[in-house]
Amino acid sequence: MSKLDILGSVNLDIVLRVHDLPRPGETVHATQSERYLGGKGANQAVSAARTGADLRFRACVGNDEDGEWLTAQLAAHAVTPADVEVIAGEASGRAYVCVDQAGENLIIVHAGANDRLSLMAEPVEPSRVALAQLETPIASTVDFFRTHRDRGTITVLNAAPAVAEARDSLFPLTDILILNESELAFYAGREVLPEDVEDITMLARELIAHENQVIVLTCGAAGALAITQDGLDFTPARLTKVRDTTGSGDCFCGALCARLATGAELDQAIYFASVAASLSVEKNGAAASMPSLEDVELAIFEMTAAEVS
């Protein structure tokens, strides 16, 4: 059996490099245009595969040149495309990504064939961890999680992009809920988050749907928080020079689930995922920037050695 089962999106990412992100009504010139494998599901699958996971990736592409290219790219990134369904009459998903000089990004997504993703006919195989995001139909993800929970699988939801419906339909089926700060604000009904960690923690706890649920809040360069009803753990981020943040959150999710699938404790998985994400922002692209298991282990070794010396 595969130890990690991922249901998610796959897109062709068109990345445009700009000096500054455009404001409403503004036209800016790109200094460079690039093409990458993308989509939150594909990014997370590549991250998990590169950090050692035995996984199954369920996705949909269109019956077009983009779909052929995306399927080939998945295979090139160590993700077996056997469960990627080709949808006749649909275009493959696309994402248009603007990246500025500081590495920050602005993304517009056209779902295309991703909107046709379902569990298909075959039953879900037993797995240790099941991972999903919100770039595909919520109804399919609900079925995916229900089936896995019936088999004792750890369910992990990266509730992005933020969709209001997910709070009632998916949060109760989720064991580990991964959010960034803007997503937490959305689900908590706030324009912005408070600055105090205790206040942020209280907001997050309002989202906890059952007593065993953990919310993992990623805070960019500051690190990550693991929040339960009565506990709070902080994992600092590895210091690095940021080149491109595209896909860093997906890198975190995939690497975290890869470690959980080996039987690691959540705090160990968060630390590993935080280091992996810090490595990903040092390179351009999303899937193309995902570090290998060896890359992450070397970075952890170097960090440990620096602390000892």
Residue pairs with C-beta under 8 A, 6 or more apart in sequence:
1 125
1 126
1 127
2 54
2 55
2 56
2 125
2 127
3 53
3 54
3 55
3 127
3 128
3 129
3 261
3 262
4 48
4 53
4 54
4 55
4 56
4 127
4 128
4 129
4 130
4 131
4 257
4 258
4 261
5 55
5 56
5 58
5 124
5 125
5 127
5 129
5 130
5 131
5 144
5 148
5 153
6 41
6 44
6 45
6 48
6 55
6 56
6 57
6 58
6 130
6 131
6 132
6 257
7 41
7 58
7 59
7 117
7 119
7 130
7 131
7 132
7 136
7 140
7 141
7 144
8 39
8 40
8 41
8 42
8 44
8 45
8 57
8 58
8 59
8 117
8 131
8 132
8 133
8 135
8 136
9 39
9 40
9 41
9 42
9 59
9 93
9 111
9 114
9 117
9 133
9 135
9 136
10 37
10 38
10 39
10 41
10 42
10 59
10 60
10 61
10 70
10 74
10 84
10 92
10 93
10 114
11 38
11 39
11 42
11 70
11 92
11 93
11 94
11 95
11 109
11 112
11 114
11 135
12 35
12 36
12 37
12 38
12 66
12 69
12 70
12 92
12 93
12 94
12 95
13 35
13 36
13 37
13 38
13 39
13 94
13 95
13 97
13 246
13 285
13 286
14 33
14 34
14 35
14 94
14 95
14 96
14 97
15 33
15 34
15 35
15 36
15 97
15 99
15 246
15 284
15 285
16 30
16 32
16 33
16 96
16 97
16 98
16 99
17 30
17 31
17 32
17 33
17 34
17 99
18 28
18 29
18 30
18 31
18 98
18 99
18 100
19 28
19 31
19 100
19 101
20 28
20 100
20 101
21 28
21 98
21 100
21 104
21 105
21 106
22 28
22 98
22 106
28 98
30 98
34 284
34 285
36 285
36 286
36 287
36 288
37 43
37 46
37 70
37 73
37 74
37 77
37 286
37 287
37 288
38 95
38 97
38 247
38 286
38 287
39 59
39 93
39 95
39 114
39 135
40 133
40 134
40 135
40 158
40 160
40 250
41 57
41 59
41 132
41 133
41 135
41 136
42 57
42 59
42 70
42 74
42 79
42 287
43 247
43 250
43 251
43 254
43 286
43 287
43 290
44 131
44 133
44 158
44 250
44 251
44 253
44 254
44 257
45 55
45 57
45 74
45 79
45 254
46 74
46 77
46 78
46 79
46 254
46 287
46 290
47 250
47 251
47 252
47 253
47 254
47 255
47 258
47 276
47 280
47 290
48 55
48 131
48 254
48 255
48 257
48 258
48 261
49 55
49 77
49 78
49 79
49 254
49 258
50 77
50 78
50 290
50 291
50 292
50 293
51 254
51 255
51 258
51 259
51 272
51 276
51 290
51 291
51 292
51 293
51 296
52 258
52 262
52 293
53 254
53 257
53 258
53 261
54 261
55 79
55 258
55 261
56 80
56 83
56 125
56 127
57 74
57 79
57 80
57 81
57 83
57 84
58 83
58 84
58 117
58 119
58 120
58 144
59 83
59 84
59 85
59 114
59 117
60 84
60 85
60 86
60 87
60 90
60 113
60 114
60 116
60 117
61 67
61 70
61 71
61 84
61 85
61 86
61 87
61 92
61 93
61 113
62 86
62 87
62 90
62 91
62 92
62 93
62 112
62 113
63 86
63 87
63 88
63 89
63 90
64 91
64 92
66 91
66 92
66 94
67 86
67 92
67 113
70 84
70 92
71 81
71 84
71 86
73 287
74 80
74 81
74 84
75 81
77 287
77 290
85 116
85 117
85 120
87 113
87 116
90 112
90 113
90 116
91 110
91 112
91 113
92 112
92 113
93 109
93 110
93 111
93 112
93 113
93 114
93 135
94 109
94 110
94 112
95 107
95 108
95 109
95 110
96 107
96 108
96 109
97 105
97 106
97 107
97 246
98 105
98 106
98 107
99 105
99 244
99 246
99 284
102 242
103 242
103 243
103 244
103 245
103 281
104 245
105 244
105 245
105 246
107 246
109 135
109 161
111 135
111 136
114 135
114 136
115 136
115 137
117 136
117 137
117 140
118 137
118 140
118 143
119 140
119 143
119 144
119 147
123 147
124 144
124 147
124 148
124 151
126 151
126 153
127 148
127 151
127 153
127 261
128 153
128 154
128 260
128 261
128 263
129 153
129 154
129 155
129 156
129 257
129 260
129 261
130 144
130 145
130 148
130 153
130 154
130 155
130 156
131 156
131 157
131 158
131 253
131 254
131 257
132 141
132 144
132 145
132 155
132 156
132 157
132 158
133 157
133 158
133 159
133 160
133 253
134 141
134 157
134 158
134 159
134 160
134 161
134 162
134 163
134 166
135 161
138 163
138 165
138 166
138 169
138 170
141 157
141 170
142 169
142 170
142 173
145 155
145 157
145 170
145 173
145 174
146 173
148 155
149 155
149 173
154 175
154 176
154 260
155 173
155 174
155 175
155 176
156 174
156 175
156 176
156 177
156 178
156 253
156 256
156 257
156 260
157 166
157 170
157 171
157 173
157 174
157 176
157 177
157 178
158 178
158 179
158 249
158 250
158 253
159 166
159 170
159 171
159 177
159 178
159 179
159 183
159 187
160 179
160 180
160 183
160 249
162 182
162 183
162 186
162 187
164 186
164 187
167 187
167 207
171 177
171 207
171 209
171 213
172 209
172 210
174 209
174 213
175 212
175 213
175 214
176 213
176 214
176 215
176 216
176 260
176 266
177 207
177 213
177 214
177 215
177 216
178 215
178 216
178 218
178 249
178 252
178 253
178 256
179 187
179 204
179 215
179 216
179 217
179 218
180 217
180 218
180 219
180 220
180 249
181 193
181 217
181 218
181 219
181 220
184 193
184 200
184 203
184 204
184 207
184 217
185 191
185 192
185 193
187 207
188 203
188 204
188 206
188 207
190 203
193 199
193 200
193 203
194 200
194 203
197 225
197 232
200 217
200 225
201 225
201 227
201 232
204 215
204 217
204 225
204 227
205 215
205 227
205 229
207 215
208 215
208 227
208 228
208 229
211 229
213 228
214 226
214 227
214 228
214 266
215 225
215 226
215 227
215 228
216 224
216 225
216 226
216 227
216 256
216 266
216 270
217 224
217 225
217 226
217 227
218 224
218 249
218 252
218 277
219 225
219 237
220 237
220 245
221 237
221 239
221 242
222 236
222 237
223 234
223 235
223 236
223 237
223 274
224 234
224 235
224 237
224 252
224 270
224 273
224 274
225 232
225 233
225 234
225 235
226 232
226 233
226 234
226 235
226 266
226 267
226 270
233 267
233 270
235 267
235 270
235 271
235 274
236 274
237 274
237 277
237 278
238 274
238 275
238 278
238 279
238 299
238 303
239 278
240 278
240 279
240 281
240 282
241 282
242 281
242 282
243 281
243 282
243 283
243 284
244 281
244 283
244 284
244 285
244 289
245 281
246 284
246 285
246 286
246 289
247 280
247 285
247 286
247 287
247 289
247 290
248 277
248 280
248 281
248 289
249 277
250 286
251 273
251 276
251 277
251 279
251 280
251 289
251 290
251 291
252 273
252 274
252 276
252 277
253 273
254 290
255 269
255 272
255 273
255 276
255 277
255 296
256 269
256 270
256 272
256 273
257 269
259 268
259 269
259 272
259 273
260 266
260 269
264 272
271 300
272 296
272 300
275 296
275 299
275 300
275 303
276 290
276 291
276 295
276 296
278 299
279 291
279 295
279 296
279 299
280 289
280 290
280 291
281 289
282 289
283 289
291 299
